[in-house]
């Protein structure tokens, strides 16, 4: 009975240190379970280079994967066992089996003179030519009848574009005289160009027409004024080419330059007579 009581006393003393003992045993087990490639013998006992390693993290280099699935590349010329060796799926000989010229440029016809060089070229493309959007007087009258254009205000490229009478302005609007007999409403219209029949049709019913020069910037400011809300509007320039100066200065074309008053001529000032050299000669002779 005395020995049994002493054993119970020992267990009661060791009870508080049992959790610490369990942690120590677990650590030793982890050290023993991790092995390395080599070991050494010290004092007749074999010791391993064991280290305590942490579990792999999901952010380690070995767990990195691309966001897109890897594309299977077609590997060619890697032996007959791959199924794509030998001729590398190109077949035997021929133009398409060669490297570099398997796909000739468009227009190549095997060496003969291609079609684009068999026929001669005529003329050229004028890079300075302007593309005007045409509109007939009959269409303007139709838009007035529908109430889509107000004839009481001057009609410019902005009114024609906003009412969808034209769908673009290009380099300007040109008025043509088709359907001149249908025009019966007097209008005041300002366009870039106008034919003689259109001018006659507009003035026959009591209207007025004016042709005005526009650049790409001033035409944009005219048709899209919302782009210049907090900006200064561009100044209306005058043409610089001789051809356009002659056109807009001609009264027959109703050009806006023809309405400008001619600048006053500068009066020629009378020339003062040159001083005579006689008094100077007399003064020189009078000196001793």
DAKA-V962210 format. One line per field, one symbol per residue. ss: DSSP state (H for helix, E for strand, L for the rest). phi: phi as a letter, one per 20 degrees, with the letter a starting at -180 (. if undefined). psi: psi as a letter, one per 20 degrees, with the letter a starting at -180 (. if undefined). Layout:
ss = ???
phi = ???
psi = ???
//
This chain:
ss = LHHHHHHHHHHHHHHHHHHHHHHHHHHHHHHHHLLLLLEEEELLEEEELLLLLLLLLLLLHHHLLLLLLLLLLLLLLLLHHHLLLLLLLLLLLLHHHLLLLLLLLLLLLLLLLLHHHHLLLLLLLLLLLLLEEEEEHHHHHHHHHLLLLLLLLLELHHHHHHLLLLLLLELLEEEELLLHHHLLLLLEEEELEELHHHHHHHHHLLLEEEELLLLHHHHHHHHLHHHHLLLLLLLLLLLLLHHHHHHHLLLLLLEHHHHLLLLLLLLLLLLLLLLLLHHHHHHHHHLL
phi = .ffffffffffffegfeffffffffffffffffeddfdbcdcmndedeeecedeffefdfffdfcffdffefefedmdnfffncemelmendlnffeeencfcfffnfcnofffffdedfdcmbdffefddeeebefffffffffemecefedfedffffffemfcdadleqddeddfmffefcdfcdcccecbefffffffffeneccbdcecdfffffffecfffcfdceffffedfdffffffffeeffelffffefffffefffefffffffefgfffffffff
psi = hhhhhhghgghhhighjghhhhhghhghhhghhoqahrrqookiqopqmpqoqqqqqijrhijpqqhqqppopopqkkqhhiikadjljiaparhiiqphkhnrqpipkjhrorhiihqrqparpoijqqoqpqpqhhhghhhghijipoiiqpoahghhghikhqiricjrppprjpkhiipippqoqorgrqrhhgghhgihjjaqqppqpqrhghhhhghmiiikgkrpqqqorqqhqhghghgijphhjlqhhhipqqqqqppppppqqqqqighhghhghiq.
//
